[in-house]
Amino acid sequence: MAALAATTGICTSLLTGCGMLPGDARADEGTVTVMTWAPEGTEATNMPGMPAMAQAYARWVNATGGINGRTLRVLTCNDHNDSVGAARCADRARTEEVAAVVGSYSQHGRTFMTALESAGIPYLGGYGVTDEEFTSPLSYPVNGGQATLLAGNGHQLADHCERVSLVRPDTVSGDQLPRLLNAGLATAGDRGPAADIRAPEDASAYTEHARRALAGVGLAEDGGGARAAGGADGTAGDEAEGACVTAVLGGRTDTFFDSFRRLREDGPGVRIASVLGSVQQSLVDRTGGPDSQWEGAYATGWYPVSSDPRWAQMKSVIREHAFGDNRIDAADPGVQTTWIAYTVLRAALEHTEGPVTARTVRRALETMPPVDTGDLTPQLSWRYDDMLAVRDHPRLVNAMVTFQQIRKGTLAPARKGFVDVRDTLETVPGGS
């Protein structure tokens, strides 16, 4: 079963739809109900800003008349970074008959997507961390997920690194990352595969993994010092310059590089890099800004840097409707993904007449004109002709990334505009 109406806000009632087909439950025409979920308070990756951003969005649109006169109601759920929690969130979405799950994060796609599919509930704008988000016919991703970040990171490092170590989670989703990074590295023609360093997501120190990362780029533990990618002034050269270590460990990425730094206090430089989400502006700020180990480091993201004026409306909503909620960081790519997902949902609701249900939201997403997100992404559309049909990612519609670098303590563009990695993704070998 499924479906009430969709996006964010304050609601008066829920109606059931017993005996109806998935996506056909009755809906209160004056209220649209959706859910946003993410892990909070766990020992691994946490994304509390995503549900907080969803609630702020709801307050904003409701304060300005709703969407087509409809009040928006957002339910939130903590998936606790485990499959049981993800199942409970999905079960609640079915019980509450939400019209969509919007702008969410969970690593347990096999669990939650099956439940949503059985209820006909669309999954709009997930963070992109699971394969199911790019294969399920009920998924509508707004970014290219981990696939584009890793392929893009390899593409970015290919111009600057002769040897690379990748430190990544020892998880099912982490197992996909090396082949994606290697596809990007291969764009340089003569780059071999990165050394694959598996690591736990919840460790308090990574000394042994740092040693293995150094060995992976042909360096011993002693006789060298870690510094960020680029020259002493944080600028990048145009040619390959030796050893690079990139780590994609979510909230534990800085813990890894702290262990790495302790091994490499002095000596020749090792470039460091990551992807947005594993490193972001708040991390740079709290670890010393321009004096942190991140100075000069490379990062690959989905969206423009957080200082870009295209984020002005989102920042205004946070200031005026988040009420000082410190869970929301405008530079967090999770928060940014939630904002973009709700932007798309709003367009879908404006394209829907009559009662809003999961079925009508899906129909709108698949038939409406491409959505303009204010140039934060390319225009987004999930019509058949707009699917990129990248192998293993048939739902992918956005293969764009941005190349960034930390300069003077601030994430700044390393290349103007978006970089399309669709061709790189098409060269990635199929998963086992």
C-alpha positions in Angstrom: 0.0 0.0 0.0 1.2 3.4 0.1 0.6 6.9 -0.2 -0.4 10.2 1.3 0.9 13.3 -0.1 4.3 14.5 -0.3 6.7 17.0 1.0 7.2 18.9 4.2 5.2 20.6 6.9 2.5 20.6 9.4 -0.5 18.3 9.0 -4.0 17.9 10.3 -5.0 14.4 9.4 -4.0 11.1 7.7 -6.5 9.0 5.7 -6.1 5.3 5.1 -6.5 3.5 1.8 -7.3 0.0 2.7 -7.8 -2.4 -0.1 -6.2 -0.2 -2.7 -3.3 -0.9 -5.0 0.2 0.5 -4.1 0.2 4.2 -4.6 -3.6 4.6 -4.6 -4.3 5.4 -1.0 -6.7 8.3 -0.4 -5.1 11.6 0.5 -6.2 14.8 2.2 -6.1 17.4 -0.6 -5.0 20.0 1.9 -2.0 18.2 3.3 1.0 16.5 1.8 3.0 14.1 3.9 6.6 12.8 3.2 9.4 11.3 5.2 13.1 12.1 5.5 15.4 9.7 7.3 19.1 9.6 8.2 21.4 8.1 10.9 22.0 10.2 14.0 24.0 9.5 17.2 25.9 6.5 15.8 29.5 5.5 15.9 29.8 5.7 12.1 28.5 8.2 9.6 25.8 10.6 10.9 23.6 12.9 8.9 21.4 14.8 11.3 21.3 17.9 9.1 19.2 16.1 6.5 16.0 15.7 8.5 16.6 19.1 10.1 16.9 20.7 6.7 13.6 19.0 5.6 11.8 20.4 8.6 13.1 23.9 8.0 12.0 23.6 4.4 8.5 22.6 5.6 8.3 25.6 7.9 9.4 27.9 5.0 6.9 26.7 2.4 4.0 26.6 5.0 4.8 30.1 6.1 4.5 31.3 2.5 1.2 29.5 1.6 2.3 25.9 1.1 2.6 24.4 -2.3 -0.4 25.0 -4.5 -2.2 25.8 -1.3 -1.3 22.4 0.3 0.2 22.2 3.7 3.4 20.3 3.9 4.2 17.7 6.6 7.5 16.0 7.1 8.0 12.9 9.2 11.6 12.1 10.2 13.3 8.8 11.2 16.7 7.7 12.5 17.9 4.6 10.7 20.7 4.2 13.3 23.1 3.0 10.5 21.8 -0.6 10.7 19.4 -2.7 8.7 16.9 -3.1 11.5 16.6 0.7 11.8 16.3 1.1 8.1 13.5 -1.5 8.0 11.7 0.3 10.8 11.9 3.6 9.0 10.5 2.1 5.8 7.8 0.3 7.7 6.8 3.6 9.3 6.7 5.2 5.8 4.3 2.5 4.7 2.1 2.8 7.8 1.9 6.6 7.6 1.2 6.2 3.8 3.7 8.9 2.9 3.7 10.1 -0.7 7.5 10.0 -0.9 10.7 9.5 1.0 12.7 12.7 0.2 16.3 13.9 0.7 17.4 10.9 2.9 20.5 8.9 3.8 20.8 5.2 4.5 23.4 2.6 3.7 20.8 -0.2 3.7 19.3 0.0 0.3 18.5 -3.7 0.1 16.3 -3.4 3.2 14.5 -0.1 2.7 14.0 -0.1 -1.1 12.2 -3.4 -1.2 9.8 -2.2 1.4 9.2 1.1 -0.4 8.7 -0.7 -3.7 6.0 -3.0 -2.2 4.2 0.1 -1.1 4.7 2.0 -4.3 6.5 4.9 -2.5 9.1 6.8 -4.5 12.5 7.5 -3.0 13.4 11.0 -4.2 16.9 12.4 -3.8 18.7 9.8 -1.7 22.3 10.6 -0.8 23.5 8.1 -3.4 25.4 5.7 -1.1 23.7 2.4 -2.3 23.4 0.6 -5.6 19.6 0.3 -5.2 19.3 4.1 -5.4 20.5 3.8 -9.0 18.6 0.6 -10.0 15.2 0.7 -8.4 12.4 2.0 -10.7 11.0 3.9 -7.7 14.3 5.8 -7.1 14.8 9.3 -8.4 18.4 10.3 -7.6 19.4 14.0 -7.8 23.1 13.4 -7.8 25.4 10.7 -9.1 26.1 9.2 -5.7 29.3 7.6 -4.6 29.9 6.4 -8.2 30.4 9.9 -9.6 32.4 11.1 -6.6 34.9 8.2 -6.8 35.1 8.3 -10.6 35.5 12.0 -10.4 38.1 11.8 -7.6 40.1 9.4 -9.8 39.7 11.8 -12.7 40.8 14.7 -10.6 43.9 12.9 -9.1 44.9 11.4 -12.5 46.4 14.8 -13.5 48.5 15.1 -10.3 49.3 11.7 -8.9 51.5 8.8 -10.2 50.6 6.4 -7.4 47.4 6.4 -5.3 46.2 4.6 -2.2 42.5 4.5 -1.5 41.3 4.1 2.1 37.7 3.1 2.2 35.1 1.3 4.3 35.3 -2.4 4.7 31.6 -2.7 3.8 29.5 -4.0 0.9 29.1 -0.5 -0.5 32.8 0.2 0.1 33.7 -2.8 -2.1 32.4 -0.8 -5.1 34.7 2.2 -4.6 38.1 0.9 -5.9 36.8 0.1 -9.4 35.2 3.5 -9.7 38.3 5.4 -8.6 40.4 3.3 -10.9 38.2 4.1 -13.9 38.8 7.8 -13.2 42.6 7.3 -12.7 42.7 5.4 -16.1 41.7 8.7 -17.9 45.4 9.6 -17.6 46.3 6.6 -19.7 49.3 5.4 -17.8 48.0 5.2 -14.2 47.8 1.8 -12.6 45.1 0.9 -10.1 45.1 2.4 -6.6 46.1 0.3 -3.6 42.9 -0.8 -1.9 43.1 -0.2 1.9 40.0 -1.5 3.7 39.2 0.1 7.0 36.5 0.0 9.7 34.0 2.9 9.7 34.0 3.3 13.5 37.7 3.1 14.5 39.2 5.6 17.0 42.6 5.4 15.3 44.0 4.2 11.9 47.7 3.8 12.4 47.9 0.4 10.8 45.8 1.5 7.9 48.0 4.6 7.4 51.0 2.4 7.3 49.4 0.3 4.6 48.4 3.4 2.6 52.0 4.6 2.6 53.2 1.2 1.5 50.6 1.2 -1.2 52.3 4.3 -2.8 55.7 2.9 -2.3 56.7 4.9 0.8 58.0 3.5 4.1 56.7 4.7 7.4 59.8 6.6 8.3 61.6 9.3 6.3 58.7 11.3 5.0 56.0 13.7 6.0 52.4 14.1 5.0 51.3 17.3 3.5 48.3 18.2 1.5 47.9 18.0 -2.3 49.7 20.8 -4.1 52.7 22.9 -3.4 53.7 24.6 -0.1 51.4 27.5 -0.9 48.5 25.1 -1.5 48.5 25.6 -5.3 48.3 22.7 -7.7 50.8 21.7 -10.3 49.7 20.6 -13.7 51.8 17.4 -13.9 51.7 14.2 -11.9 53.8 14.5 -8.7 54.2 11.2 -7.0 52.3 9.7 -4.2 48.7 10.5 -3.2 46.4 9.1 -0.5 42.7 9.6 -0.8 40.4 8.5 2.0 36.6 8.0 1.9 35.5 7.1 5.4 32.7 9.6 6.0 32.9 11.0 9.6 36.1 9.0 10.3 38.1 10.4 7.4 39.7 13.1 9.6 40.5 10.4 12.2 42.4 8.5 9.5 44.3 11.5 8.3 45.2 12.4 11.9 46.8 8.9 12.3 48.4 9.4 8.9 49.9 12.8 9.8 51.4 11.3 13.0 53.4 8.8 10.9 54.6 11.4 8.4 55.7 14.5 10.4 58.7 15.4 8.3 60.1 14.7 4.9 58.8 14.5 1.3 55.2 15.4 0.6 52.3 13.0 0.1 49.3 14.6 -1.5 46.0 13.9 0.3 42.5 14.0 -1.1 38.9 13.0 -0.4 35.3 13.5 -1.5 32.8 16.0 -0.2 30.9 14.4 2.7 34.1 12.8 4.0 35.7 16.3 4.1 33.8 19.6 4.2 34.3 23.2 5.3 33.3 22.7 8.9 36.1 20.0 9.3 38.7 22.3 7.8 37.6 25.1 10.1 37.8 23.1 13.3 41.1 21.6 12.5 43.0 24.8 11.9 41.7 26.4 8.7 44.7 27.4 6.6 47.0 25.8 9.2 45.3 22.4 9.1 46.6 19.4 7.4 43.9 19.8 4.8 45.4 22.9 3.3 45.9 22.3 -0.4 44.0 19.0 -0.4 41.8 18.0 -3.3 38.1 17.2 -2.9 35.5 16.0 -5.4 31.9 17.1 -4.9 28.5 17.0 -6.6 27.6 20.7 -6.3 29.2 24.2 -6.3 31.2 25.2 -3.3 29.2 26.3 -0.4 30.3 30.0 -0.8 28.8 30.1 -4.3 25.9 32.6 -4.5 23.7 29.9 -6.0 23.1 28.6 -2.4 21.8 32.0 -1.2 18.1 30.9 -1.0 18.9 27.8 1.0 21.0 29.8 3.4 18.2 32.3 3.8 15.7 29.5 4.6 18.2 28.1 7.2 18.6 31.5 8.8 14.9 32.3 9.0 13.3 28.9 9.6 15.8 26.6 11.2 15.7 28.6 14.5 19.4 28.2 15.2 19.3 24.4 14.8 23.1 23.6 14.9 22.5 20.3 13.1 22.2 22.2 9.8 25.5 23.1 8.1 24.9 24.8 4.8 28.3 23.4 3.6 27.2 19.8 4.3 26.5 17.9 1.0 23.8 15.9 2.9 21.9 19.2 3.7 22.5 20.4 0.2 21.1 17.1 -1.2 18.0 17.4 0.9 17.4 21.0 -0.3 17.7 19.9 -3.9 15.4 16.9 -3.4 12.7 19.1 -1.9 13.2 21.6 -4.7 12.4 18.8 -7.1 9.5 17.6 -5.0 8.0 21.1 -5.0 8.1 21.1 -8.8 6.4 17.7 -8.8 3.6 18.9 -6.6 3.1 21.9 -8.7 2.7 19.5 -11.6 0.1 17.5 -9.8 -3.7 18.3 -9.7 -6.1 16.8 -7.2 -5.2 14.5 -4.4 -1.5 13.8 -3.9 -0.5 10.2 -3.5 2.7 8.2 -4.0 1.3 7.2 -7.4 0.7 10.8 -8.6 4.1 11.9 -7.3 5.7 9.2 -9.3 3.7 10.1 -12.4 4.7 13.7 -12.0 8.4 12.9 -11.6 8.3 10.8 -14.8 6.3 13.2 -17.0 7.0 16.8 -15.9 9.5 19.1 -17.7 13.1 19.0 -16.5 13.5 20.7 -13.1 15.7 23.8 -12.8 17.5 23.6 -9.4 19.0 27.1 -9.8 22.1 25.7 -11.5 23.1 23.7 -8.4 22.8 20.7 -10.7 22.0 20.2 -14.4 18.3 20.3 -15.0 16.9 17.1 -13.6 14.4 14.8 -15.4 13.6 11.1 -15.0 11.7 10.7 -18.3 12.9 7.7 -20.3 15.0 9.6 -22.8 16.8 11.4 -20.0 18.3 8.3 -18.3 22.0 8.0 -18.9 21.8 4.2 -18.8 25.3 3.8 -17.3 25.9 0.1 -16.6 24.8 -0.8 -13.1 23.3 2.7 -12.7 20.2 2.7 -15.0 18.5 5.4 -12.9 21.4 7.9 -13.1 20.4 11.2 -14.6 23.2 13.4 -13.3 26.8 12.5 -13.8 28.3 15.9 -13.1 30.9 16.6 -10.4 32.9 19.6 -9.2 36.6 19.7 -8.6 37.5 21.6 -5.5 40.7 22.3 -3.5 41.2 23.7 0.0 43.0 27.1 -0.4 43.7 29.4 2.5 41.5 27.3 4.7 38.5 27.5 2.3 37.1 25.0 -0.2 37.4 26.7 -3.6 36.8 25.6 -7.2 39.8 23.8 -8.6 38.2 23.9 -12.1 35.4 26.1 -13.3 32.0 24.6 -13.7 30.9 21.0 -13.7 32.9 18.0 -15.0 30.9 15.3 -16.7 32.1 11.8 -15.7 29.5 9.9 -17.7 32.1 8.6 -20.1 34.3 7.5 -17.3 31.5 5.6 -15.6 30.7 3.8 -18.8 34.2 2.2 -18.7 33.7 0.8 -15.1 33.7 -3.0 -15.1 30.5 -4.6 -13.9 30.2 -5.5 -10.2 30.6 -9.1 -9.1 
